[in-house]
Amino acid sequence: MHKWLSVVGIGEDGVSGLTPIARALIAQAEVLIGGHRHLGMLPTPDARQMLTWTSPIEASIEAILRRRGQSVCVLASGDPMCYGIGTTLARRLPVAEMTIVPAPSAFSLACARLGWSVPEVEMVSLCGRDPALLYAVLYPEARILVLSADKHTPALVAAQLTQRGYGNSDLTVLERLGGPHERIIRGTAATWNVADVSALNTIAITCKTEAGMTGWSRRAGLPDMAYHHDGQLTKREVRAVTLAALAPIPGQLLWDVGAGCGSIGIEWMRTDPRCQAIAIESHPIRLQYLADNAAALGTPDLHIIAGEAPAMLRDLPPPDAVFIGGGLTADDLLTTCWQALRVGGRLVANAVTLTSEQMLLQWHSQYGGELTRIAVQRAEPIGTVLGWKAMVPVTQWVVTKS
């Protein structure tokens, strides 16, 4: 099929800032789709059919797909492939049917104004997304660009930073970048009190911590104190070994079975924003810990399922990796996980009881893989001196499905 759908990025400078190709695509379109602001930038009068975005946006996507073969042009903010509608449409249509013409993104414009190097900046969109995503990119001296949802986002971000000990951070709000009404407002998170902010804004943050704060690493093995838990926690040393065995790869899906407080699934997702995880847990208190920890550590999109495995596993999308941290002896649990696991996927199971260990020995004899005994000792006070206190040894089975 010919390229019937065009997606044209348009900036605050309107039609005058478009390339000749972008103008031609708009001129030849039979149907124009966009927000009120973008459609209002076009010359009037215009008798062509114009559709504005619906909420939820899925109805508009379906309206575009129904016009397949007609000449349709979608107007988008800046770069449609940077947290934009172009990415959504490319998931539903072959790119061979689309012409995408980007304008500078808000992130590129912000970096140009600030003199920041684009590859060295953390980028987060809070448009229709959980604000807790910001927590995943906080660390001392980080440079972060945040695409705001509305005029209230800067105050929300300032409060989040202050609550996390980043109140000294420099905050710059860049409004309506690239147009005649562009404005830049500077301040600090702890003292931010600007109420008159345009709904179209991007936030730049230079993270500065309070004395003694270091922030959390994105690598495996966060301190145990990073989690709320009732004792059902894969301890730091074992967690680091377990994540290394699971080997997260961007875009892959993990099943965290018997998730407890969620440490494995959370740290899997923290390795890369494209990593996905499903946490299955039945204990009501641990489910609350799970949700709280996921939000606090910047992974609010962790999919939490309340219920018992293996019953709750049967209709889930097939995983690229499975971690079983509890309930190994449940009927058919290992069988269900193994059957669902994609070919080439990794399964990691930790056992602390003799019964669970015996089951891992049986599966190892049938499917191979590696068996490892993890024994950790921590120095703790014994009276007035230090002595070694052993943690419960963990038997770990790691296997790749061939």
C-alpha positions in Angstrom: 0.0 0.0 0.0 1.2 3.6 -0.7 2.1 6.0 2.0 -1.4 7.3 2.9 -0.6 8.5 6.4 1.7 11.4 7.2 2.7 12.5 10.7 4.0 16.0 10.8 5.7 17.5 13.8 4.9 21.1 14.3 6.5 23.5 16.8 5.4 26.7 18.6 6.4 28.7 15.5 3.5 27.1 13.6 3.3 26.6 9.9 6.1 29.2 9.2 8.6 26.8 10.8 7.7 23.8 8.7 9.8 22.4 5.9 8.5 22.5 2.3 7.9 18.7 2.5 5.8 19.1 5.7 3.8 21.8 4.1 3.1 19.8 1.0 1.9 16.8 3.1 -0.5 19.0 5.0 -1.7 20.7 1.8 -2.5 17.4 0.0 -4.3 15.7 2.9 -8.0 14.9 2.7 -8.3 14.5 6.5 -6.4 16.4 9.2 -6.1 15.2 12.8 -4.6 16.9 15.8 -5.2 18.9 18.9 -7.1 22.2 18.9 -3.9 24.1 19.2 -2.2 22.5 16.2 -5.3 22.6 14.0 -5.7 26.3 15.0 -2.3 27.0 13.4 -3.5 26.2 9.9 -4.6 28.9 7.5 -8.4 29.5 7.5 -10.9 29.0 6.0 -10.3 25.2 5.3 -13.2 23.0 4.3 -11.4 19.7 4.7 -12.4 17.2 7.4 -10.6 18.0 10.7 -10.7 15.6 13.7 -9.5 16.5 17.2 -8.0 14.0 19.6 -10.4 12.1 21.8 -9.9 11.0 25.4 -9.0 8.2 25.7 -7.0 8.5 22.5 -7.8 5.0 21.3 -11.0 6.2 19.6 -8.9 8.6 17.5 -6.5 5.8 16.6 -9.4 3.7 15.4 -10.7 6.6 13.4 -7.3 6.9 11.6 -7.2 3.1 10.9 -10.7 3.3 9.4 -9.5 5.8 6.9 -6.7 3.6 5.7 -6.0 4.4 2.0 -7.2 8.0 2.2 -4.7 10.8 2.4 -4.6 11.5 6.2 -2.3 13.9 8.0 -1.7 13.9 11.7 -0.3 17.0 13.3 1.9 16.4 16.4 4.0 18.4 18.8 7.7 18.5 18.0 9.2 15.1 17.2 6.3 12.6 16.9 8.7 9.7 17.6 9.9 11.2 21.0 7.1 10.2 23.5 4.7 11.2 20.7 1.8 9.9 18.6 4.1 8.7 15.9 5.4 5.9 18.2 1.8 4.8 19.0 0.8 4.8 15.3 4.0 2.9 14.3 2.9 0.1 16.6 -0.3 -0.3 14.7 0.7 0.3 11.1 3.7 -0.7 8.9 6.1 2.2 8.6 6.0 1.6 4.9 2.5 3.2 4.9 3.6 6.3 6.8 5.6 9.4 6.2 7.0 10.9 9.4 8.4 14.5 9.4 9.8 15.5 12.8 10.3 19.0 14.1 12.8 19.6 17.0 11.6 17.9 20.2 11.0 19.8 23.4 14.1 17.9 24.8 16.3 19.1 21.9 15.1 22.7 22.2 15.7 22.6 26.0 19.2 21.3 25.6 19.9 24.0 23.1 18.8 26.7 25.5 20.7 25.2 28.5 23.9 24.1 26.6 23.3 20.5 27.7 24.6 17.5 25.7 21.5 15.5 24.7 23.1 12.0 25.2 24.1 12.9 28.7 20.6 13.9 29.9 18.0 11.7 31.6 14.7 12.1 29.8 11.3 11.4 31.4 7.7 12.1 30.1 5.0 12.6 32.7 2.3 13.1 30.1 -0.3 10.5 31.1 2.3 8.7 33.1 2.8 8.1 36.8 5.0 10.9 38.4 6.8 8.2 40.4 8.8 7.5 37.2 11.0 10.4 38.1 12.4 8.5 41.1 14.2 6.0 38.8 16.5 8.7 37.4 17.4 10.6 40.6 21.1 10.6 41.5 23.6 13.4 42.5 24.5 15.8 39.7 22.0 14.1 37.3 20.7 16.4 34.5 17.0 15.5 33.9 14.5 16.8 31.4 10.8 16.2 32.2 8.0 16.6 29.7 5.2 18.1 31.8 1.6 16.9 31.8 0.3 20.4 32.5 0.9 23.6 34.4 0.8 21.8 37.7 3.7 19.4 36.9 6.6 21.8 38.0 5.2 22.2 41.5 4.6 18.4 41.7 8.2 17.7 40.6 9.6 20.3 43.0 7.7 18.6 45.9 8.9 15.2 44.9 12.5 16.3 44.7 12.3 18.0 48.1 10.7 15.0 49.7 13.5 12.8 48.5 16.3 15.0 49.8 16.9 16.8 46.5 15.5 20.1 47.6 18.7 22.0 46.7 18.3 21.0 43.0 18.2 23.7 40.4 14.8 23.8 38.6 14.3 25.5 35.3 10.9 25.6 33.6 11.0 26.3 29.8 7.6 27.4 28.5 6.4 27.2 24.9 9.8 26.5 23.4 10.5 27.6 19.9 7.7 30.2 19.6 7.3 33.9 20.2 5.9 33.4 23.7 8.9 31.4 24.9 9.8 32.0 28.6 12.3 30.5 31.0 11.8 30.5 34.8 14.6 29.5 37.2 14.5 28.5 40.9 15.2 25.6 43.3 13.0 22.7 44.2 12.7 23.5 47.9 11.7 27.1 47.3 9.6 26.7 44.2 6.5 28.8 44.4 5.7 29.8 40.8 2.0 29.4 40.1 1.7 31.2 36.8 3.1 28.5 34.5 2.0 27.7 30.9 0.5 24.3 30.4 3.0 23.7 27.6 6.3 23.4 29.5 9.4 21.3 30.0 11.3 21.0 33.3 15.1 20.9 33.5 16.6 19.6 36.8 20.2 19.6 38.0 20.1 17.2 40.9 21.7 18.4 44.1 21.4 16.3 47.3 21.4 17.2 50.9 24.7 16.5 52.8 25.4 12.8 53.2 23.0 11.6 50.6 24.3 9.4 47.8 21.1 8.2 46.1 20.3 4.6 44.8 22.3 2.9 42.1 20.5 1.4 39.2 22.6 -1.7 39.4 21.5 -4.9 41.2 21.8 -5.2 44.9 20.2 -2.1 46.5 20.6 -2.0 50.3 17.9 -4.0 52.1 16.9 -0.7 53.8 15.6 0.5 50.4 12.6 -1.7 50.9 9.6 -1.9 53.2 9.3 -5.6 54.0 8.2 -8.1 56.7 11.3 -10.3 56.3 10.3 -11.9 53.0 13.1 -10.2 51.1 15.8 -11.6 48.9 18.8 -10.2 50.7 21.2 -7.8 49.0 24.0 -10.2 48.3 21.7 -13.0 47.0 19.7 -10.5 45.1 22.7 -9.3 43.2 23.7 -12.8 42.3 20.1 -13.6 41.3 19.8 -10.5 39.0 23.1 -11.4 37.4 21.7 -14.9 36.6 18.4 -13.5 35.3 20.5 -11.2 33.0 18.0 -8.4 32.2 17.9 -7.3 28.6 16.0 -4.2 27.5 12.5 -4.9 26.3 12.3 -8.3 28.0 9.5 -9.5 30.4 10.1 -11.1 33.8 7.8 -13.2 35.9 8.6 -12.6 39.6 6.7 -15.5 41.2 6.2 -15.3 44.9 7.4 -11.7 44.7 7.3 -10.9 48.4 8.2 -7.2 48.7 9.1 -7.1 45.0 12.8 -6.5 45.1 13.7 -8.8 42.1 11.1 -7.4 39.8 11.8 -3.8 40.8 15.6 -4.1 40.3 15.0 -5.9 36.9 12.9 -2.9 35.8 15.4 -0.4 37.1 18.2 -1.7 34.8 16.4 -0.2 31.8 13.1 1.7 31.3 12.1 -0.8 28.6 12.3 -3.8 30.9 9.0 -5.1 32.1 8.0 -7.3 35.0 4.9 -9.0 36.4 5.0 -9.7 40.2 2.7 -12.4 41.5 2.1 -12.4 45.3 -0.8 -13.6 47.5 -0.1 -12.2 50.9 -2.1 -9.0 51.4 0.4 -7.1 53.5 3.3 -7.9 51.1 1.1 -6.8 48.2 1.0 -3.3 49.8 4.7 -3.4 50.4 5.1 -4.4 46.8 3.1 -1.4 45.5 4.8 1.1 47.9 8.3 -0.1 46.9 7.6 0.0 43.2 6.5 3.6 43.4 9.3 4.7 45.8 12.0 3.2 43.5 10.7 4.6 40.3 9.0 1.5 38.8 5.3 2.3 39.2 4.5 0.3 36.0 5.4 -3.0 37.7 2.4 -5.2 37.0 1.2 -6.6 40.3 -1.1 -9.7 40.4 -2.7 -10.7 43.6 -3.2 -14.4 43.9 -1.6 -17.9 44.1 0.7 -19.4 41.6 0.4 -21.4 39.4 -3.3 -20.6 39.0 -2.6 -16.9 38.3 0.0 -17.6 35.7 -2.0 -19.4 33.0 -3.2 -16.3 31.0 -0.1 -14.1 31.3 2.1 -13.2 28.3 5.0 -15.6 28.0 8.1 -14.4 29.8 11.7 -14.1 28.7 12.8 -14.8 32.3 11.3 -16.3 35.4 12.3 -16.0 39.0 10.8 -18.2 41.6 11.6 -17.0 45.1 8.9 -18.8 47.0 6.3 -21.6 46.7 8.6 -24.0 44.8 6.7 -27.0 46.2 3.3 -25.8 44.9 1.8 -28.3 42.6 2.8 -27.8 38.9 4.5 -24.4 39.6 7.8 -25.3 38.0 6.1 -27.1 35.2 3.8 -24.2 34.4 6.7 -21.7 34.5 8.9 -23.9 32.3 6.2 -24.5 29.7 5.4 -20.7 29.5 9.0 -19.6 29.3 10.1 -18.6 25.8 12.8 -20.6 24.1 16.1 -19.1 25.0 14.6 -17.7 28.2 16.2 -18.0 31.7 14.7 -19.6 34.8 16.2 -18.9 38.2 14.9 -20.5 41.3 16.1 -20.0 44.9 15.5 -22.6 47.6 16.2 -22.5 51.3 14.4 -25.7 52.5 15.5 -29.3 52.0 12.2 -30.1 50.3 12.6 -27.2 47.8 16.3 -28.1 47.3 15.4 -31.7 46.5 13.0 -30.5 43.8 15.7 -28.4 42.2 18.0 -31.4 42.2 15.4 -33.4 40.3 14.8 -30.7 37.7 18.5 -30.2 37.3 19.0 -33.9 36.6 16.3 -33.6 33.9 17.0 -30.2 32.3 20.6 -29.4 33.2 21.6 -25.9 34.1 23.8 -24.8 37.0 23.3 -25.4 40.7 25.0 -22.9 43.1 25.1 -22.7 46.9 25.1 -19.1 48.1 26.3 -18.7 51.7 26.8 -15.2 53.1 28.1 -14.1 56.4 27.8 -10.6 57.7 29.9 -9.0 60.5 27.7 -8.2 63.5 28.3 -7.2 67.1 28.9 -10.0 69.6 29.1 -8.2 72.9 31.8 -5.6 72.5 33.4 -7.2 69.5 32.5 -8.1 65.9 31.8 -11.7 64.8 30.5 -13.4 61.7 26.7 -14.2 61.6 25.7 -16.6 58.8 22.6 -15.9 56.7 20.5 -18.9 55.7 22.2 -20.6 52.7 20.4 -20.4 49.4 20.5 -23.1 46.7 20.1 -21.5 43.3 19.2 -23.3 40.1 19.8 -21.4 36.8 18.8 -22.9 33.5 18.2 -21.6 29.9 15.4 -23.2 27.9 16.8 -24.7 24.7 
